[in-house]
Amino acid sequence: MEIYTLLREFADSWMLLFLFVFFMGIVAWAFRPGSTKIYEDTASIPFRHVDAPAPAEGEATPAADKEART
């Protein structure tokens, strides 16, 4: 048996199964119950160093009052 044929049979059967199981493991890891807090914390990183507090609900802040950050 040629090496190419052997590797092709391996890739068509066991490697496909391994990669599918690996992919499903990654998906399960991302959507596990305890990960919500971690992902919410990571998603809020760009908003941590805001100079002014957020406006109250229903209160609009005009764009002319905002300063450009340098």
ZIPEDA-V585137 format. One record per backbone hydrogen bond with DSSP energy under -0.5 kcal/mol. CO is the residue of the C=O (numbers start at 0). NH is the residue of the N-H. Records with the same first field share a line. If there is no record, write none. Layout:
CO: NH  NH
This chain:
1: 5
2: 6
3: 7
4: 8
5: 9
6: 10
7: 11
8: 12
9: 13  14
10: 15
12: 16
13: 17
14: 18
15: 19
16: 20
17: 21
18: 22
19: 23
20: 24
21: 25
22: 26
23: 27
24: 28
25: 29
26: 30
28: 31
31: 34
32: 35
34: 38
35: 39
36: 40
37: 41
38: 42
39: 43
41: 44
43: 46
44: 47
46: 49
55: 58
57: 59
59: 61
61: 64
62: 65
